[in-house]
């Protein structure tokens, strides 16, 4: 096997490592390319080629990798999978506070079709549930956007009229103004639990059924803080979704 083919087989995080190392040293691609030229002009990557390497579009030859390694005073093996270090591939915090993420390369391995096959298998092997993975994606989305969502903020202001904090009586008033009914319950029948997707051991604090009705567990009458939380969640769901067809449940 040629050295170049060996690099390709072991370079899944090569571009990410080069990119992260370059950024940690506060170098632009132009800076890195210029430093490589000083080491070996014949084997140095151009700025455009360096960009493709970082994005997993191209793979450097062993000679080119040696030049890059020399610039960063690293062994060439450090850039390959055999020397993978979590700190070398983990996402970095941007100056604005969000996560910049990592490059996914080689790019052909991260197509939608392959990810749709690989992700469920990975979740199964790690014991991660679909709900946990969904929460992870939501947190990543929030982090990337610095938890700033103007559309949500405007919707909240239209409903709450910028009144903070809201009492549970004010939340009940908002629900009434939205045309939603409220009913209380002691225990849910087994068939209702099943239809709502809850287990027999789950304590359902509230749920919303199409038809504009919120059902609240009577235990919430003695848990004001939790009552306000449940009411706020159902208000938000009805604002953001079509309340005629959307069904939601809160457990715990």
C-alpha positions in Angstrom: 0.0 0.0 0.0 1.4 3.4 -0.9 2.0 6.1 1.7 -0.7 8.3 0.2 -3.3 5.6 0.3 -2.3 4.9 3.9 -2.9 8.6 4.8 -6.4 8.5 3.2 -7.4 5.5 5.3 -6.2 7.2 8.5 -7.3 10.8 7.8 -10.8 11.0 9.1 -9.9 13.8 11.5 -6.8 15.2 9.7 -8.5 18.3 8.3 -10.2 19.0 11.7 -6.9 18.7 13.5 -5.1 21.1 11.1 -8.0 23.6 11.3 -8.1 23.6 15.1 -4.4 23.7 15.4 -4.2 26.7 12.9 -6.9 28.6 14.8 -5.3 27.9 18.2 -2.1 29.5 16.9 -4.2 32.4 15.5 -3.1 31.7 11.9 -5.1 32.4 8.8 -4.9 30.0 5.9 -2.6 32.6 4.2 -0.3 32.6 7.2 -0.1 28.8 7.3 0.5 28.5 3.5 3.3 31.2 3.7 5.0 29.3 6.6 4.8 26.1 4.7 6.4 27.7 1.7 9.4 28.7 3.9 9.9 25.1 4.8 9.5 23.5 1.4 8.0 25.6 -1.5 7.7 22.6 -3.8 5.5 20.6 -1.3 3.5 23.4 0.3 -0.3 23.7 -0.1 -1.8 26.7 -1.6 -4.5 28.6 0.3 -7.3 27.0 -1.8 -5.8 23.5 -1.4 -5.4 24.0 2.3 -9.0 25.0 2.5 -10.1 21.8 0.8 -7.9 19.8 3.1 -9.5 21.3 6.2 -13.0 20.6 4.7 -12.1 17.0 3.9 -12.3 17.6 0.1 -8.6 16.7 -0.5 -5.9 14.7 1.2 -2.3 15.9 1.5 0.6 13.8 0.2 3.0 12.5 2.9 5.5 15.1 1.8 3.0 17.9 2.2 1.8 16.6 5.5 5.5 16.6 6.7 5.7 20.2 5.8 2.6 21.1 7.7 3.8 19.0 10.7 7.1 20.8 10.6 5.4 24.2 10.8 3.5 23.1 13.9 6.4 21.1 15.3 4.3 18.0 15.4 5.0 14.4 14.3 3.1 13.4 11.1 1.4 10.6 13.0 -0.2 13.1 15.3 -2.5 14.2 12.5 -3.7 10.7 11.7 -6.4 8.6 13.4 -3.9 6.5 15.3 -3.0 9.5 17.4 -6.5 10.8 17.8 -6.9 13.0 20.9 -10.3 14.3 22.0 -8.9 17.8 22.5 -7.7 17.9 18.9 -11.2 17.2 17.4 -13.6 18.6 20.0 -15.6 21.7 19.1 -14.1 25.0 20.2 -15.9 27.9 21.8 -16.1 30.9 19.5 -15.4 34.4 20.7 -19.1 35.1 20.6 -19.8 32.4 23.1 -21.3 29.8 20.7 -19.7 26.5 19.5 -17.9 26.7 16.2 -18.2 22.9 15.7 -15.9 20.6 13.9 -15.4 19.8 10.2 -16.9 16.5 9.0 -14.6 14.8 6.7 -14.2 13.0 4.5 -17.4 14.6 3.4 -18.8 11.6 1.5 -19.1 9.7 4.8 -21.4 12.3 6.2 -24.1 12.3 3.6 -27.7 12.3 4.8 -28.2 8.7 3.6 -25.2 7.3 5.6 -26.0 9.3 8.7 -29.5 8.0 8.7 -28.0 4.5 8.9 -25.1 5.2 11.2 -26.8 7.4 13.9 -29.4 4.8 15.0 -26.7 2.2 15.2 -24.5 4.5 17.3 -27.4 5.3 19.6 -28.1 1.6 20.0 -24.5 0.8 20.9 -24.1 3.7 23.3 -27.5 3.1 25.0 -28.7 6.6 24.1 -32.5 7.0 23.6 -34.1 8.9 20.8 -35.4 11.4 23.3 -31.9 12.0 24.8 -30.4 12.4 21.3 -33.2 14.9 20.4 -32.4 16.9 23.6 -28.8 16.9 22.6 -29.6 18.3 19.2 -31.8 21.0 20.8 -29.0 22.0 23.2 -26.6 22.2 20.3 -29.0 24.4 18.3 -29.5 26.7 21.3 -25.7 26.9 21.9 -25.0 27.6 18.2 -27.5 30.5 18.3 -26.5 31.7 21.8 -30.0 30.9 22.9 -31.3 33.9 20.9 -34.4 33.3 18.9 -36.2 36.6 18.0 -39.3 34.9 16.6 -39.9 33.1 19.9 -39.2 36.2 21.9 -41.8 38.2 19.8 -44.4 35.4 20.2 -43.8 35.4 24.0 -44.1 39.2 24.2 -47.4 39.1 22.2 -48.9 36.6 24.6 -47.5 37.8 27.9 -47.4 41.5 27.1 -44.0 41.7 28.7 -45.4 41.1 32.2 -42.9 39.3 34.3 -43.2 37.4 36.5 -46.6 36.0 35.6 -48.8 34.5 38.4 -50.7 31.3 37.9 -53.9 33.4 37.8 -52.5 35.4 35.0 -51.6 32.3 33.1 -55.1 30.9 33.5 -56.4 34.2 32.1 -54.1 33.9 29.1 -55.4 30.4 28.5 -59.0 31.6 28.7 -58.3 34.4 26.2 -56.8 31.8 23.9 -60.1 29.9 24.0 -58.7 26.9 25.8 -60.6 25.0 28.4 -59.1 23.6 31.6 -60.2 20.4 33.4 -58.8 18.7 36.4 -58.3 14.9 37.0 -57.3 12.6 39.8 -56.1 9.5 37.9 -55.8 8.7 34.3 -57.4 5.5 32.9 -54.9 3.0 31.5 -56.1 3.5 27.9 -55.5 7.2 28.1 -52.0 6.6 29.4 -51.3 4.3 26.5 -52.7 6.7 23.9 -50.6 9.5 25.3 -47.5 7.3 25.2 -46.9 7.3 28.9 -46.1 4.3 31.0 -48.2 2.9 33.9 -45.5 4.1 36.4 -45.4 7.6 35.0 -47.0 10.4 36.9 -48.8 12.6 34.4 -49.0 16.1 35.7 -50.9 17.5 32.7 -51.7 17.0 29.1 -53.4 18.7 26.2 -55.9 17.0 23.9 -57.0 18.4 20.5 -60.3 20.1 21.0 -58.8 23.0 23.1 -58.7 21.3 26.5 -55.9 21.2 29.0 -56.1 18.5 31.6 -54.4 19.2 34.9 -53.6 16.8 37.7 -55.1 17.9 41.0 -51.8 17.4 42.7 -50.7 20.7 41.0 -53.1 22.6 43.2 -50.6 22.2 46.0 -47.5 22.8 43.7 -47.9 26.3 42.4 -44.4 26.5 40.8 -45.0 23.3 38.9 -48.5 24.4 38.0 -47.1 27.6 36.4 -44.5 25.6 34.5 -47.1 23.2 33.0 -49.4 26.0 32.1 -46.6 27.9 30.4 -45.5 24.8 28.4 -49.1 24.2 27.1 -49.5 27.9 26.2 -46.2 27.8 24.3 -47.2 24.6 22.5 -50.5 26.1 21.5 -48.8 29.3 20.2 -46.1 27.4 18.2 -48.2 24.5 17.0 -51.7 24.0 15.6 -53.7 23.4 18.7 -56.4 21.5 16.8 -54.1 18.6 15.9 -51.2 18.8 18.3 -51.2 16.6 21.4 -48.8 17.1 24.3 -48.1 15.5 27.6 -46.0 16.5 30.7 -44.7 13.7 32.9 -43.1 14.1 36.3 
